[in-house]
Amino acid sequence: MNSLFRSPKWSYSFRTIVFIYFIGLIIIPIIGIYTQSLSAGVASFIENLSDPLAWKAVLLTLKLAAIATLINIAIGTMIGWVLVRYEFPGKSIINSVIDLPFALPTAVAGFIILLLVGPSSMFYDWFGIDIVFHEPAIVIAMVFVTFPFVIRGLQPLLEELDQSEEEAAYTLGSSKAHTFFRIILPTMLPGILSGAMLAFSRAIAEFGAVVLIAGNIPGKTLVASVYIFGEIESNNPHGAAAVSVLLLTISFLILWFIHKLNRGGQA
């Protein structure tokens, strides 16, 4: 059976299928977005991209995505550490639930957040603070949908870490803090960075979880994905494509950085 699938005929067929799949579902749509953004000319592209509302939406999205990413770095690192280094009842359940944001429809995530922190929630009854239609609600939504990235990027590195190096450091009189920063953290750092970059890239593109709680106030709570949706609804596909190209380019740069990081800094 193995020799059958390794034959030149089967190998050529598999490569052809993969190539067609990659071209049809990834390359052609990406080329279509760039083509659409420039179809009305470079001047129109620059005009749509330099629209004050568009820039405010993009800058707000980048700011809130950065905040959500920093939160995920802190919380995700702690959770990843606990799941790898400690045994406790319910660990397997928690480890499974972490991936829930990957499986849950993002619109459902937005509705859950609306129920948790909206004007009719216990949070509002206890504290009297309504954060829906404000920036904190958008950050919560971004944190929720990007929650697993740092944890899943960190766990394999911690599991592969040879604890004998830590024990040797302790034997030689090294403190816990010194051991962590000199031995453990360098091993964890690639996973933290790659997970953080993926979380940031995912956050800037989030739509379903934020559209219900953002409020869509221009310059205040209007994020880039909702702005794109509004431009399409307003029959301005060129404006939507211009902002889409900007976000897509940012995502490309992030993926390139992650790829370079995983290759140990090689080009």
C-alpha positions in Angstrom: 0.0 0.0 0.0 2.8 2.4 0.9 4.6 1.7 -2.4 1.3 2.4 -4.3 1.0 5.9 -2.8 4.7 6.5 -3.4 4.5 5.7 -7.1 5.1 8.6 -9.5 1.5 8.5 -10.8 -0.1 8.8 -7.3 2.5 11.4 -6.2 1.7 13.5 -9.3 -2.0 13.2 -8.7 -1.8 14.2 -5.0 0.4 17.2 -5.8 -2.0 18.3 -8.6 -5.0 18.1 -6.2 -3.1 20.1 -3.6 -2.0 22.7 -6.1 -5.5 23.1 -7.5 -7.0 23.4 -4.0 -4.4 26.0 -3.0 -4.8 28.1 -6.2 -8.7 27.9 -6.2 -9.4 28.6 -2.5 -6.4 30.8 -1.5 -4.5 32.4 -4.4 -7.4 33.4 -6.6 -9.5 35.1 -3.8 -6.4 37.0 -2.6 -5.6 38.2 -6.2 -9.3 39.1 -6.5 -9.1 41.4 -3.5 -6.0 43.2 -4.7 -7.5 43.5 -8.2 -10.8 44.8 -6.8 -9.0 47.4 -4.7 -7.1 48.7 -7.7 -9.9 48.3 -10.3 -10.9 52.0 -10.1 -7.3 53.2 -10.3 -4.5 53.9 -7.9 -5.8 57.4 -7.1 -9.2 55.9 -6.1 -7.4 53.3 -3.9 -5.4 56.0 -2.1 -8.5 58.1 -1.7 -10.4 55.2 -0.2 -7.5 54.2 2.0 -6.9 57.8 3.3 -10.6 58.3 4.2 -10.6 59.6 7.8 -13.2 57.1 8.9 -11.2 54.2 7.4 -8.0 55.3 9.1 -9.7 55.8 12.4 -11.3 52.3 12.1 -7.9 50.7 11.2 -6.0 52.5 14.0 -8.7 51.6 16.6 -8.6 48.0 15.5 -4.8 47.8 15.7 -4.9 49.4 19.2 -7.5 47.2 20.6 -6.0 44.1 19.0 -2.6 45.0 20.6 -4.3 45.3 24.0 -6.1 42.0 23.6 -2.8 40.3 22.5 -1.0 41.6 25.6 -3.8 40.2 27.8 -3.6 36.9 26.0 0.2 36.8 26.4 -0.1 37.3 30.2 -3.0 35.0 30.8 -2.1 32.4 28.1 1.4 32.0 29.5 0.1 31.4 33.0 -2.5 28.9 31.8 -0.1 27.1 29.6 2.4 26.8 32.4 -0.2 25.5 34.9 -1.5 22.9 32.4 1.9 21.5 31.7 3.6 21.7 35.1 0.7 20.8 37.5 -1.8 18.0 37.9 -5.2 18.7 39.3 -8.8 17.5 39.0 -10.5 18.7 35.9 -7.3 19.4 34.0 -8.3 17.4 30.9 -11.7 19.2 30.8 -10.0 22.6 31.0 -7.5 21.6 28.4 -10.4 20.7 26.0 -12.5 23.7 26.7 -9.6 26.0 25.8 -10.2 25.2 22.1 -13.9 26.2 22.3 -13.4 29.6 20.7 -12.0 27.8 17.6 -15.2 25.7 17.3 -17.8 28.3 18.5 -19.4 30.6 15.8 -18.1 34.1 16.5 -21.6 35.5 16.4 -22.5 33.2 19.3 -19.4 34.4 21.1 -20.6 38.0 20.7 -24.0 37.1 22.0 -22.5 35.4 25.0 -20.4 38.5 25.8 -23.5 40.6 25.4 -25.3 38.5 27.9 -22.4 38.6 30.3 -21.6 42.3 30.4 -24.7 43.9 28.7 -27.2 46.2 30.4 -29.3 43.2 31.5 -26.4 41.1 32.9 -25.4 40.4 36.5 -22.2 42.4 35.8 -24.3 45.5 35.3 -26.5 44.7 38.3 -23.4 44.3 40.6 -21.2 47.1 39.4 -23.6 49.4 37.5 -21.1 49.6 34.6 -22.3 49.1 31.0 -19.3 48.5 28.8 -21.2 47.3 25.8 -20.8 49.7 22.8 -17.5 50.8 24.4 -13.8 49.8 23.7 -13.6 47.3 26.7 -16.3 45.2 25.3 -14.5 44.9 22.0 -11.2 44.0 23.8 -13.1 41.2 25.7 -14.5 39.9 22.4 -11.0 39.9 20.8 -9.5 38.2 23.9 -12.2 35.5 23.8 -11.8 34.5 20.1 -8.0 34.6 20.2 -7.7 32.9 23.6 -6.2 29.6 22.6 -3.3 30.8 20.4 -0.7 31.6 23.0 -1.6 28.6 25.1 -1.4 26.1 22.2 1.8 27.7 20.9 3.4 27.5 24.4 2.4 24.0 25.5 4.5 21.9 23.1 7.7 23.8 24.0 7.1 23.4 27.8 6.4 19.7 27.3 9.7 19.3 25.4 11.7 21.3 27.9 14.3 19.1 29.7 13.7 19.7 33.4 17.1 18.3 34.2 18.5 21.7 33.1 16.4 23.4 35.7 17.4 20.9 38.4 21.1 21.4 37.4 20.7 25.2 37.7 19.1 24.8 41.2 21.9 22.5 42.2 24.4 25.1 41.2 22.7 27.6 43.5 20.7 29.5 40.9 17.5 31.2 42.1 14.1 30.4 40.7 13.9 33.8 39.0 17.4 33.5 37.5 16.6 30.0 36.3 13.3 31.1 34.8 14.7 34.0 32.8 17.9 32.3 31.7 16.7 28.7 31.0 12.9 28.5 30.8 11.9 31.8 29.2 14.2 31.5 26.1 12.5 28.1 25.4 9.0 29.5 25.9 9.6 32.7 23.9 9.2 31.4 20.3 5.8 29.9 21.3 4.7 33.0 23.1 5.7 35.2 20.2 4.2 33.1 17.4 1.0 32.6 19.4 0.8 36.3 20.1 1.3 37.2 16.4 -1.5 34.8 15.4 -3.8 36.2 18.1 -3.1 39.7 16.9 -3.7 38.8 13.2 -7.0 37.0 14.2 -8.1 39.9 16.3 -7.7 42.6 13.6 -10.0 40.6 11.4 -12.7 39.7 13.9 -16.2 40.6 12.9 -18.9 38.2 14.3 -18.0 38.7 17.9 -17.7 42.5 17.8 -20.5 43.5 15.5 -23.1 42.9 18.3 -21.2 44.8 21.0 -19.1 47.4 19.2 -21.9 50.0 18.6 -20.2 51.0 15.3 -19.7 54.6 16.4 -17.2 56.2 13.9 -14.0 57.1 15.5 -14.9 55.5 18.8 -16.1 51.9 18.4 -16.1 51.3 14.6 -13.5 48.7 14.0 -12.1 47.8 10.5 -14.1 44.6 9.9 -17.4 46.4 10.7 -16.2 49.3 8.5 -15.7 46.9 5.6 -19.1 45.5 6.1 -20.6 49.0 6.1 -18.9 50.0 2.9 -20.2 46.9 1.2 -23.7 47.7 2.5 -23.3 51.3 1.2 -22.4 49.9 -2.3 -18.8 51.0 -2.1 -16.8 47.8 -2.8 -13.7 49.7 -3.7 -13.6 51.3 -0.2 -14.1 47.9 1.4 -11.4 46.3 -0.8 -8.9 49.0 0.1 -9.2 48.5 3.8 -9.3 44.7 3.3 -6.0 44.9 1.4 -4.4 46.8 4.2 -5.5 44.2 6.8 -4.5 41.4 4.5 -1.0 42.9 4.0 -0.6 43.2 7.7 -1.6 39.6 8.1 0.9 38.6 5.4 3.7 40.4 7.2 2.8 38.7 10.5 2.8 35.3 9.0 6.1 36.0 7.3 7.5 37.0 10.7 6.2 33.8 12.4 7.6 31.7 9.6 11.0 33.4 10.0 10.8 33.0 13.8 10.0 29.2 13.5 13.0 28.9 11.1 15.3 30.3 13.8 15.6 33.7 12.1 16.6 32.3 8.7 15.2 34.0 5.6 
